[in-house]
Amino acid sequence: MNKSAFQIKSAIMAGAMLLMTSNIINGLFGTIATWEPFSGIAPNILIMVLTLPFMINMVFSVLAGPIAKIISKKVTMLAGIVVILVAGIVALVFGKSNFNLLLTASALFGVGQGLLSTLTMALPADYFEGQERAALMGLQSSFVNFGGMIIAFIGALLSGIDWIYAYAVAFVTIPIFILVSANLPNKERVREDSPVAADSNTTKAKGSFSSFVIIVLIIDIIYAAFMFTFSANFSLYMTTYGLGTVTTAGLVQTVTSALGGVAGILYGKMFKGFKSQLATFSFVITAIGMIQLVVFGGLANVFIAGILSGFGLTCAIPTFFYNVSNNVAPSMATIALGILNGVGAFAIFLSPNIVGAVTSIFMAEPTIEAKLIVSSVVLLALAVVSFFVFSKSDKKAAA
C-alpha cells in the first residue's frame, strides 16, 4: 500500500523523538557520580555512563546504512526502537545496584539511537527535495528536541520518586513502534543519481566525498567535542554548588530540549534568511551561554545556558546534514549522513578527554568553569572559520 507524504513524515518524526532518550542520564549524572554503591568506581569510568551512548552511536550510525540495505530501512528503524526499550528495562531493573549493567544499558541506548539517527535524517533525503527537504530536516530536529523534552520531563518527575525510575521513560517506545510500523513504507523509493557537478567543491563522483564535505565533517567533530561540555557538566555543577535536586537537573534538560524544539519549528524560515550561517550562529550563542554561566553562576543561568545550547544545537545539526546530503551522490547519501552522525557522536564520546586535555594546558586540575571557558573560546574560533567556509558554499549554491 502506498503511503501519503503525511504518513511518511509522521513515521520519520516519531522515530526522531527517541534520539535523545539517553539524555535523561545528563540530569542523573550528578546523583550517579555520588551514589554510594558506586563510590569505589573511578571518575573516568563513571562518566562512561554519560558518554558511552555516543561511542556506540557512532558505530551503529555508520552501520545503519549497510544494515538497512540488507533488511530495509523500516525494519532497521523498528529494531532501533526495540533496542532502546530493552536498554530502559535493563537499567530500570538492574542499574541501581549493578554499575556494569547500568553501563550496558547506556551501550544499548547508543545502539538504538545510532540506528535511528542516520535513518531519520536519510529518509527525508529519499522522499523529499529542495526547500521541502531542508524544512523537513529542521522539523526532524524539532521532533528530536520535543521528544527529548517530553522524555526529560517525564524522567525528571519519575526521578523525584527514585532516580532509577527515570529509565522507565523507555516505555514511550511502544506507541512509537506502532506508529512507525503502520506509516513507513515497506518498499523504499528508488532515487537516481543526479549528474555529477564539475565543481570539485560540490557533488563529486559516486563513491567519493568532496573537499567541502570533508571540511563539514571536521567542523562537526570540533563543534560536537566542545559543545558537549555544558551537557556533560551541568548536573555535576548543580550538585557541587547545591543548586536544586536531581529533578531540577532533569528540568534543565527539559528546557534545553524544548528550546531546541522551538528552533526546529523555526528552522525552515531561519534557513531561508541565514542559509548555512545558521551553524555559525549556533556556535556563537552556545559559547555565550557557557560564558555567562561562568561569569554570573546560579541556577537561573544554568537554565539560560541550557536554552542557548539547545537552540544552537538545532541550528547546527540540520545545517550540517543539509550541506552533506546536497553535496554527495544520492546513492551515497545514507552512508555520508551516517558518517557525519557517527563522527559527531564519537567526538561527544571523547569530549571529556579532549576538553580536559586542552584545559589542562592552562591549569593542572581543570575546574568545570575552566572547561566551559575553554570550550567557549574554541567555539568562537570555530565560528570565524565556519563563516568563511559557509559563505563560499552559499554563494556557489545561489549561483
N, C-alpha and C positions, 0 to 999 in steps of 0.2 A: 504494500500500500504506500502511495506517495504521501509524503509529509509536507505540510504547509511551512512557509518561512517562519511563521509564528511558532509552530511546534518545534522546529529545529532550534530556533533561538531560545525557547524556553528550556529545552534539554541542555543546551550549552551553558546557559546561565545557572541552571540548577546544579550542574556539576561544578561550576566555578565557585559556588557558595561554600564548598568544602575545602578550598585551598588554604584556608587559614585555620583549620581545625587545631593544628599543633600549637597555634599561638596562645591557646589557653595556658600553656606552660610558661609563657612570658610573665604572666601575673602570679603564677605559683612559685616561680623560682626562688624568690626571697624566702619563702617558707620551706621549700625543699632543701635549700642550702643550709638551713638551720634546724632541720628535722633531726631529732635526737638519734633515731636508729641509723641515720646516715652520717653521723658525726665523725666516724673514722675514715670517711672517703675523701680523697684528695680533691681540692677545689677544681683542678683541671679535668678531673673525671666527672665530678658533679655537673659541671657546665655542659657536658655532653648530652644531658637530658634535654637541654635547650637547643643545642646546635646539631645533634645527630640527625634530626629530621631533614635538615638541609643537605647534609652529606649524602644521605640515601636518596633524597630527592634528586640530587644531581645525577646519580647513576640511572635512576629509573625514568627521569625526564628525557634522557638521551636514548634509553632503550624503548621508550614508549612508541616511537615511530616504527622501528623494526618489528616490535611485538604487534602493533596494530596492523601491519601488512600481513601478518600471519593469521591473526584471529579476528580482525576488523577493529575499527576504532570504537564502535559501540560496545563490543564485548570487553575491550581493554578499559574503557571508562567504567563499566559496571564492575569489573574486577577491582579497580582502584577504590571504588566506593565501599565494596565489601571489606577490603583490607583496612580501611580507616575504621570501620565498625569493629573489626577484630582488635585493632590497636586500643580503642577505648575500653573494650571489655577486659583485655589483659591488664591494663593499668588500673582499672576500677577494682578488679578482684584481687590482684596480687601486688600492685605497685606500692602500697603504703608500708609494707614490711620487707619487700624484696627489691632492692635497687636494680639488680640485673634485669628483672622482668619489667621494671619501670623504663629502663633503657631500651629493652626490646620493644616496648610499646612505642617509644619515640622513633625507633627504626621503622616500625610498621607504618606509622604516620607518614614517614618520608617516602615509603614505597607507594602508598596510595596517592599522596599528593603529587608525587613525581609523575605517575601515570596520568593523572587528571590535568595537571598544569599544562603539559605540552599539547594535549588534545583539545582542551577548551580554548587554546589560542590558535591551534591549527585549523579547527573546524570552521571558524569564520572566514579564513582564507580559502577554504574549499568551496563554500556555498555562496559567498558574497564578494562584491567587487568595489573598488574605488572608495569614495567617501563613506558609503554604507559600511564597508569593511572597517575603516578607521573608527567610525562611530560605534560599531559593534564591539571592537576591541576595547574601546573606552567603557562601554556598557558592561563588558565582561569584567573589567577591573572593578566597576561599581558593585557588581554582584559578588565578586570576591570579597570586597570590603564589607558589604552589607551582611553577607554570610558570616564573615569574621566578627562583625558587630553583634549579631544575634547569638552566635556561639559564645563569644566572650561574655556577653551579658548574662546568659543562662549559666555559664560556668562560674561567673562571679557570685551569682545568687546561690548556686549549689555549694561553692567553696565556703560560704558562710556557715553551712552546716558542718562540713568537714572538707578539707582541701582536696582530698582524693575524689570526692563526688563530682568535682568539675569535669572529670573524664567521662561522666555519663552523657555529656552532650553529644558523644559519638552516635547516639541512637537517632539523631536527626538524619542520619544517612538512609534510614529505612524509607521515608516518603520520597527522598530524592532518588533513590534507586528505582522506585516505581515510576516516577516521572520521566527519568531518562530512558528507562526501558520502553515506555509507551510512546515517546515522542521522537527519539532519534532514529533516523532511517537505518534499516539493516544493511542496505546496499549504499555504498558511498558514491558521491558524484565523481566522475572522471574528468579531470581538467587537463587540457592540452598545454604543453609548454609554449609560452609565447616566444616570438622571435627574439633572439639574443641581441641585446643592445651593443653598439660598438664601443661605447664609453666604458673604459675599464673600471670606473668608479660606480657603475650601476650594475645591472644584471650581467653576470658572467656566464660562461659556458656551463652546460649541465654538469653537475658533479663538482663544481668549484665555487669558492667564495671570493668576492671582490675585496679589494683593499678596504673599501668603505665598510663592508660588513665586519671585517676583522677589527677595524677601529671601534665600531659599535660594541662588539664583544668585549674589547678591552675597557671601554668606558663603563659597561655594565658590571664588569668584575670590580673595578675600583669603587664604583658607587655602592654596590652591594656590601663590600667589606666594611666601608666606613659609615654607611647609613645605618647598619645594624647595631652600632654602638649604643644608641638610645634603647632599642628593644631589649638588648642583652643586659642592660644595667639599670633600667628604671625601677624594677621591682626591688632589686638589692639596694638601690639608692634610697627608696622609700623605707625599707626595713632598717637601714643604717641610721637614718635621721628620724625614725619614728613617725613617718607621715602616713597615717592610716593603717588599714589592715590588708590582708590578702584579698578581701572583697573590693577594697578601694583600688588596689593594683589591677584587679580584673576590670574595673570600671574605666581605668585609664586605657586599657587595651580596647575596651568597647568604644570609647570616644575616638581613639585613633582609627579604628576601622570605620566608624560612622563618617568621619570627615573624608576618609578615602572613598567611601561610597558616594558622597556628595560630589567629589572631584570626578568620579567615574560618570555620573549623570551629566556633568557639565563638560566632559572631555571633548565630545564632538564639536561643540561650539568653541571651546578654547583652542582646539587644534586648528580650526579654520583661521583663527587670528594669529596664533603663535607658531603654528606648524611644529617643526621638531624642536624649536627652542623651549617647548614645554619641559623638556628634560633639563635644560639649563636652569629654568625657573625652579624646578623641583630641588636641584642641588642647593640653590641659594636659600630657599625657605627652610629646608631641613637643617642646614648649618645654623641659620638664625635661631631656630627652635632650641638647638643644643646650647648655643652661646648664652641665650637669655636664661636658661635653666642654671647654668654655672654662675652667672652674674647675680641673679636675684634669688635663686633657690625657692623652696617652699612648694607646697602641694599644688597650688594653682598653676605654677609654672611647669610642673611635671605634665599637667593636662595640656598646657599650651604647646609644649614640645611634642607631645603625642599628636595633637591636632595637626601641626605643621608637618610632622613626619608622615602621618597617614595621607594627608593631602598631596604631599610631594611624591610619595611612592606611587600613587595612582596617576600622577602626571608623567612619571619617568618610564615605568614598565611598559605601558601600551605604546609609547613612542619608540622604545627600543624594538618591540615586536613589529610595529608597523614598518619601520625602516628596514628591518631584516627581511620580512616577508615580501616587501616590494622590490628587493634587490637580489633575489635568488630566483632560479627557475622554479616554476610551480611544483615540479616533481621533487624538488629539494626542500620545499617549504617546511614540511613537518620535521625533517631531520634538523634543518637550520634553527627552527624555533626551539627544538629540544635541546640543541647545543647551547643556545642563548640562555634558556631557562636553567640548564644544568650548570653552566659556568657561574651564573649568578648565585645559585644555591650553594655551590662549592665555596664561593667567596664568603658567603654568610657563615658557612661551617668553620672556615678558617679565621673569620673576623676577630674573635677574641685574641687569637695568637698574633695576627697581623697588627691589630691596633695596639696590643700590649707591647709588641716588639718595637714599633715606631715610637710609642710614648716613652719606653724605657731609655731611648736615646737622650731624653731630656731630664728624666728622673729615675732613680734606682728602683723605687717602689711606686709604680703608677697608681694614682688615685682615679676614682670614677670621673671626677671633674676634669682631670688632666686628659683622660681618654676622650671625653666629649669635646674638649677644645682642639685637640689634635685632629680628631675626625672632622670637625667643622672647617679647619684650615684646609685640609685635603679636599673636602667637598667644594669649597670656594675656588680652589685652584682648578679643580676638575670643571667647574662651571665656565671658567675662562677658556679652557681647551675646547669644551663641547660647543661653546658659542661659535667658534670659528669652524669647527667640523660641520655642524648642522647648518650654518649659514651657507656654506658652499653647497651642501646637498639639497637644501631647499631651493636655492637658485636654479640648480640643474633640473629639479623636478618641475619647476614653474616654466622652464624654457620650452 
